């Protein structure tokens, strides 16, 4: 997916039953309005991975790619893929695949990437 825009993923702490948890999102402006699209890991185990990716930082890079899937009739469809990425001080790369939390977040994310 050819995309010139660079989005930063942010994390924000919140308390859930006495435990510190995080929400992950990108934000920007669309038609003069502040827009915030929530992201979640591809599966529930991914929250541990996101903690590792973010480590001591509250920001990371959103990497946009594509996934191609061919159905049983031979038709190939292409979809965007999203990965949160950080590079530590030693140059080691840490990544976690993410997706939009809800359909509305998917739409907001698409708007932010235009």
C-alpha positions as CSV (number, residue, x, y, z in Angstrom):
1,X,0.0,0.0,0.0
2,X,1.7,3.2,-1.2
3,X,1.2,5.6,1.6
4,X,3.1,8.9,2.2
5,X,1.5,9.6,5.6
6,X,3.3,8.5,8.8
7,X,1.2,7.9,11.8
8,X,2.4,7.5,15.4
9,X,0.7,5.0,17.7
10,X,0.3,6.3,21.2
11,X,-0.6,4.4,24.3
12,X,-2.5,5.7,27.3
13,X,-2.7,4.1,30.7
14,X,-6.0,3.5,32.5
15,X,-7.0,1.6,35.7
16,X,-9.0,-1.6,35.4
17,X,-9.9,-3.2,38.8
18,X,-6.7,-1.9,40.4
19,X,-4.5,-3.0,37.5
20,X,-2.8,-0.6,35.0
21,X,-3.8,-1.3,31.4
22,X,-3.2,0.5,28.2
23,X,-5.3,1.7,25.2
24,X,-3.5,2.1,21.9
25,X,-4.5,4.6,19.2
26,X,-3.6,7.0,16.4
27,X,-4.9,10.5,16.1
28,X,-5.0,13.3,13.6
29,X,-7.2,15.8,12.0
30,X,-9.8,15.1,9.3
31,X,-11.7,18.1,7.8
32,X,-10.7,20.2,10.8
33,X,-11.9,17.6,13.4
34,X,-9.7,15.8,15.8
35,X,-10.0,12.0,15.1
36,X,-8.8,9.2,17.3
37,X,-8.8,5.6,16.0
38,X,-8.3,2.8,18.6
39,X,-6.0,-0.1,17.8
40,X,-5.9,-3.6,19.3
41,X,-3.6,-6.5,18.8
42,X,-4.6,-9.2,16.4
43,X,-5.3,-11.6,19.3
44,X,-5.6,-11.2,23.1
45,X,-2.0,-12.5,23.7
46,X,-0.8,-9.5,21.7
47,X,-1.2,-7.2,24.7
48,X,1.9,-8.7,26.2
49,X,3.7,-8.2,23.0
50,X,2.5,-4.5,22.8
51,X,3.9,-4.0,26.3
52,X,7.3,-5.3,25.0
53,X,7.2,-3.2,21.9
54,X,6.4,0.0,23.8
55,X,8.6,-0.8,26.7
56,X,9.4,2.6,28.4
57,X,8.0,4.7,25.5
58,X,4.4,5.9,25.0
59,X,4.8,6.1,21.2
60,X,5.6,3.7,18.3
61,X,5.5,3.8,14.6
62,X,2.5,2.4,12.6
63,X,3.8,0.4,9.7
64,X,1.3,-0.1,6.9
65,X,1.6,-3.1,4.5
66,X,-0.7,-5.3,2.5
67,X,-2.0,-8.9,2.7
68,X,-3.1,-10.8,-0.4
69,X,-5.6,-13.7,-0.1
70,X,-6.6,-15.9,-2.9
71,X,-10.0,-17.6,-2.5
72,X,-10.9,-21.1,-3.8
73,X,-12.1,-19.6,-7.1
74,X,-8.7,-18.1,-7.8
75,X,-9.7,-14.5,-7.1
76,X,-7.0,-12.6,-5.2
77,X,-8.1,-9.8,-2.8
78,X,-5.7,-7.3,-1.2
79,X,-6.2,-5.8,2.3
80,X,-4.2,-3.4,4.4
81,X,-2.2,-4.7,7.3
82,X,-0.9,-2.7,10.3
83,X,2.0,-3.3,12.6
84,X,3.3,-1.3,15.6
85,X,7.1,-1.0,15.5
86,X,9.7,0.3,17.8
87,X,13.5,0.1,17.6
88,X,15.4,0.1,20.9
89,X,18.7,1.9,21.7
90,X,20.8,-1.1,20.4
91,X,18.9,-1.2,17.1
92,X,16.8,-4.2,17.8
93,X,13.3,-4.1,16.2
94,X,10.2,-5.0,18.1
95,X,6.9,-5.4,16.3
96,X,3.3,-6.4,16.9
97,X,0.5,-6.8,14.3
98,X,-2.6,-4.7,15.2
99,X,-6.0,-4.0,13.8
100,X,-8.7,-1.4,14.2
101,X,-10.8,-2.0,17.4
102,X,-14.2,-1.4,15.8
103,X,-15.6,-0.7,12.3
104,X,-15.8,3.0,13.1
105,X,-12.1,2.9,14.1
106,X,-11.3,1.2,10.7
107,X,-13.1,4.0,8.9
108,X,-11.3,6.7,11.0
109,X,-8.0,5.1,10.3
110,X,-8.7,5.0,6.6
111,X,-9.6,8.7,6.7
112,X,-6.4,9.6,8.6
113,X,-4.3,7.7,6.0
114,X,-5.8,9.7,3.0
